[in-house]
Amino acid sequence: MKLTLIVKKGQNGYLIGQIKELPAVFTQGLTIEELRENIADVLEMYLEDVRERYQPDGEMLQEEELTFA
């Protein structure tokens, strides 16, 4: 899965990052490296929250964890 990181210049030297495909996932950092680390952390928290809230309809036949490179 590919996601697009949008980077904008913020105030006081900060960079603001947002995932284009998931606009609710955004953060800031002083450098691109820091911003990438922070956005990865925020994305992980966002996905954990989505998993916790997920209530499947019907009988679940299988659950499998997938990793995308």
Backbone torsions as a table, in degrees:
resi	resn	phi	psi	omega
1	MET	NA	133.7	177.5
2	LYS	-110.8	134.8	175.8
3	LEU	-122.1	151.9	-177.6
4	THR	-105.8	122.6	176.1
5	LEU	-94.4	118.8	175.6
6	ILE	-95.9	129.0	-178.7
7	VAL	-117.4	129.0	176.8
8	LYS	-126.1	154.7	177.3
9	LYS	-80.1	126.3	177.9
10	GLY	-102.5	-161.7	-179.6
11	GLN	-91.7	157.7	175.4
12	ASN	57.1	33.8	176.1
13	GLY	83.6	1.5	-179.7
14	TYR	-82.4	150.9	171.2
15	LEU	-105.6	139.1	179.0
16	ILE	-108.2	128.1	179.7
17	GLY	-119.7	143.1	179.5
18	GLN	-144.1	141.4	175.5
19	ILE	-82.2	119.2	-175.8
20	LYS	-58.4	-42.5	-176.7
21	GLU	-77.5	-17.9	179.5
22	LEU	-133.8	78.4	-173.2
23	PRO	-57.7	-20.9	178.5
24	ALA	-73.5	-10.1	-179.0
25	VAL	-99.1	105.1	179.5
26	PHE	-150.1	157.7	179.9
27	THR	-164.0	-169.5	179.8
28	GLN	-141.1	166.9	176.4
29	GLY	-167.1	161.2	-179.8
30	LEU	-83.8	-24.6	178.2
31	THR	-130.1	164.6	176.7
32	ILE	-60.6	-41.5	-179.4
33	GLU	-61.2	-46.4	178.6
34	GLU	-63.6	-41.1	179.3
35	LEU	-62.7	-43.1	178.4
36	ARG	-62.8	-42.5	177.2
37	GLU	-62.7	-44.9	-178.4
38	ASN	-65.8	-40.5	-178.3
39	ILE	-68.5	-34.9	176.7
40	ALA	-63.9	-41.9	178.2
41	ASP	-63.8	-44.2	-178.8
42	VAL	-67.1	-39.7	177.8
43	LEU	-61.9	-43.2	178.2
44	GLU	-61.1	-44.5	178.1
45	MET	-63.6	-40.9	179.4
46	TYR	-60.9	-47.3	-178.8
47	LEU	-67.3	-36.3	175.3
48	GLU	-61.3	-42.0	178.5
49	ASP	-63.6	-42.8	178.7
50	VAL	-62.3	-42.6	179.3
51	ARG	-62.6	-41.8	-179.1
52	GLU	-65.4	-33.8	-177.9
53	ARG	-84.6	-13.8	-174.2
54	TYR	-67.9	125.0	177.2
55	GLN	-125.8	95.8	-176.4
56	PRO	-67.6	144.1	173.7
57	ASP	-87.2	143.1	177.2
58	GLY	81.2	-178.4	-177.3
59	GLU	-81.4	126.6	178.5
60	MET	-81.1	125.0	-179.5
61	LEU	-89.9	-30.8	-176.0
62	GLN	-161.7	148.2	172.5
63	GLU	-130.1	131.0	-175.7
64	GLU	-139.7	135.7	178.3
65	GLU	-89.7	129.9	179.7
66	LEU	-114.3	146.4	175.3
67	THR	-120.8	126.7	178.1
68	PHE	-104.8	134.5	-179.6
69	ALA	-92.5	NA	NA
